[in-house]
Structures are given as structure tokens and as C-alpha cells.
Amino acid sequence: MSERFPEKFTGSFTQQEPIPEEGIAAALAVLQHGRLHRYNVAAGEVAETALLEEEFADLVGARYCVAVASGGYAMCTALRALGVGHGDPVLSNAFTLAPVPGAIAAVGAVPVFVEVTDDLTIDLDDLERKANQARVLLLSHMRGHICDMDRLMTICDAAGVRVIEDCAHTMGARFRGVPSGRHGVAGCYSMQTYKHINSGEGGFLVTDDAVVAAKAVLLSGSYMLYGRHRAAPAPKVFEGLRLDVPNISGRMDNLRAAILRPQLRLLEERRLRWLALYQGLEAGLQDVPGLRLTTRPEEEHLVGSSFQFLLPGWEPARMAALVARCLARGVELKWFGAADPVAFTSRYSHWAYANPPVLPQTDRVLAGLIDMRVPLTFSLDDVALIARIIRAEVMSTAQAEQFEVAAASGGD
Ligand SMILES: *Cc1c(COP(=O)(O)O)cnc(C)c1O
């Protein structure tokens, strides 16, 4: 392609696939009978929500599952169920998104941020140094990058730190064959539209711990109807807890559960399609001078629902210019080094309520970090075109002496 007529991408970075027909039919059935509340069941009926929990527990091999209103709510619930409260320190990733420190703040606790590595996982050496500062780690598998989970669990077990996993970006992923969310005491997932299954909003909490599960059911707002759950502990586990655990309503409803159940069955097929798109981007961005791709460990079975690359050492003006130039050609990139948060993209230093210290290693990594959504509506041709555009713009921006100031991307 000549410089005068550069290729443009015209697809949408925020367009997901439609809800499968089966989910639409199931949703209509719920609308027709009108019993949307999860505990509103006819004689002999099992609610869609209870079935969804049972099916997700099976899928990840967990004993218990509670479906809730959002991923953020699932994380708050897990923290509360582990007894985290006012003023307690909670270890967490410096590189994550706002719902994670938000969940810690929601229970009045205080994040202790851990640095990120050049491969975008939590820095296990820094975690080891800080492990004695908290009893709980809220581990975010941010943008699907899974660290060495065996070493992480060894560090946390040795220090008596309990692990809650934020699997908003790893639903369907595995590490050494173990489903993401099944290493720590609890795994939390999101079904918000941009995640791996879509009901607009929604979340899961999974655990093998009967007391954590019972507390999560009670916290989610079960009144005294916990007997209508299926992927939950026996009623006797609830008996000792039911008067001591507050109701903090955040239930899933039958309409969203109906939309989600058929999508669970598509998760592995989606993972394979996302992997092909991810590998297409990886192939298209090989050997671009100055551009670093992350190394993914062999033990990781990833869901490539987003793509990241690094431009180490690039100054802010050059990064901003690259984002603007790609946007002008239809390619929406997010930069984690911006001074202010833009739409969904924010960084630890923006979370002033948490009073974050300066983390030099994370600052260095995020200054050169570019992030891109990869919806399943993209084809292999789309990702090949996107990679050609990024390659061309990285090379020309690297050579440019000065940068045009173009409007930054604001929307999402
Ligand atoms: C989306 C997301 C969540 C959960 O978000 P909800 O919108 O509350 O479902 C948690 N962690 C990360 C990193 C996310 O991107």
C-alpha cells in the first residue's frame, strides 16, 4: 500500500456477537412466565439461575458457585466472606482495572499494590517481599496474562495469604490444565458485555470452601431461601451463619441466567477462535523494530480476548501520536501511560482514594504499554489488516521527528 492511500480498518472494536438463538428463546420463555426473581419458582421448577450455577461449577470443577450481579460484586463478596473489613490491607496487582481496587475499597480495606513484570503478570519477587503485609491477595489475571500459579501459591501458602482470583479476563482459560479461578480459595468472573460470555452484567463466585460458599449465598441476598440453590453447601452449613451474615443484595436473575446458559457450552469453541485471532496478531507484529510482544508461558491456555504490546522507552508524546495515527486508520488502541484515565483505561496512580505509592517498575512498563480489544466479530483478515496498520504506524511514528496533536480517543 502506498503512503498516499493507506489501508483503513472499518470494523468496530466494541461489537460483540449476538446472543445465541437458544439463549434468546430461553430468555423469551422467562419473560413469558414472568418469574424473573431467582427464588420465584413454580412447584417443581428449578430456576434458571440455580441451573446456571450448577453448570458453571461443573465446567470449572468447583463444588460451589454463586451467580451475582457483577464481577465487582463477586470480588466484594469474596473479600467479605474471608472476613476482610475496615482498614485491612489487601495485596493486589498495580496493573489491573478500576473494579479491582474498587472492590477492596468497597469493604473499607486498603490495597497494597504489587508491581507488574514486562510480561504483564504480577511480579512474584515483589509479591514475596510484600506477602507479610496482608492476609489476602486479590489477584487479577489482567488482560488474560496468567503468572506462574504454582510459584504464586507456594509464596502465598508459605505466608498464610489467602488468594481470591479475579478472572474477568480468564474465564475459560487454564494454567497447567487447571481452570483459571481454581487455584485460590475463590474465583470471581464477570459476564459484562466485553467479557467471555455476555449478559450485559453479571458475575460468578466459585469455591470449594463450604463456609465461604454459604456466606456468599447469604451475602448475595438469599433471605432464608438458600435451600433453592443447587451448587451450594447443605442447609446445616447455613444454620450456624444465617443470623450473623448481612444481606447485601446482589443476586443474579433468571433472565440473565437464561441468556448465559447456552453460552457456557460455547466457551471452549470461543477460546479457540480467540486464540486464532490472537495468533494472527502475534504473527502480524513479529519483528517490528522496537515493538516487544509478551512471552506467554507454555502452561497457559489463554483466551485472547485482548492483545497487548510494548514500546519500551518511547516518550509520552510519541505514544500519544501512535494512538492518534492508528485511530485515524480505524484502529482503536488504548495506552496505559496517559496522565489521565480515558474511558475504561486507568492505572494505579489514578486511584487517589487508595493513596498509592510510586511503583517505578510498573510506571516504566505502563509508559510503553498498548492494549487493544479483540471482539469475536473480527475475522482473521481483520486482524491481519489491523496488524499491518499497527506495523506501518509504529515504524513511521518511530522515525517521525515531531508529532501532530490529534484528538485522543475518548469513547468506548
Ligand atoms: C470487567 C472487570 C471486572 C469485573 O467487572 P464488572 O463490570 O463488575 O463485572 C473485574 N476485573 C477486571 C480486570 C475487569 O476488567
The ligand as an SDF file (V2000), in Angstrom:
LIG
                    3D

 15 15  0  0  0  0  0  0  0  0999 V2000
  -14.6290   -6.1530   33.9870 C   0  0  0  0  0  0  0  0  0  0  0  0
  -13.6380   -6.4080   35.0590 C   0  0  0  0  0  0  0  0  0  0  0  0
  -14.0310   -6.8610   36.3170 C   0  0  0  0  0  0  0  0  0  0  0  0
  -15.4700   -7.0500   36.7300 C   0  0  0  0  0  0  0  0  0  0  0  0
  -16.2320   -6.0170   36.3390 O   0  0  0  0  0  0  0  0  0  0  0  0
  -17.8130   -5.8960   36.4280 P   0  0  0  0  0  0  0  0  0  0  0  0
  -18.0780   -4.8090   35.4590 O   0  0  0  0  0  0  0  0  0  0  0  0
  -18.0780   -5.5070   37.8540 O   0  0  0  0  0  0  0  0  0  0  0  0
  -18.4310   -7.1980   36.0760 O   0  0  0  0  0  0  0  0  0  0  0  0
  -13.0440   -7.1940   37.2160 C   0  0  0  0  0  0  0  0  0  0  0  0
  -11.7430   -7.0560   36.9120 N   0  0  0  0  0  0  0  0  0  0  0  0
  -11.3260   -6.6080   35.7300 C   0  0  0  0  0  0  0  0  0  0  0  0
   -9.8590   -6.5490   35.4650 C   0  0  0  0  0  0  0  0  0  0  0  0
  -12.2580   -6.2520   34.7600 C   0  0  0  0  0  0  0  0  0  0  0  0
  -11.8440   -5.7980   33.5720 O   0  0  0  0  0  0  0  0  0  0  0  0
  1  2  1  0
  2  3  1  0
  2 14  2  0
  3  4  1  0
  3 10  2  0
  4  5  1  0
  5  6  1  0
  6  7  2  0
  6  8  1  0
  6  9  1  0
 10 11  1  0
 11 12  2  0
 12 13  1  0
 12 14  1  0
 14 15  1  0
M  END
$$$$
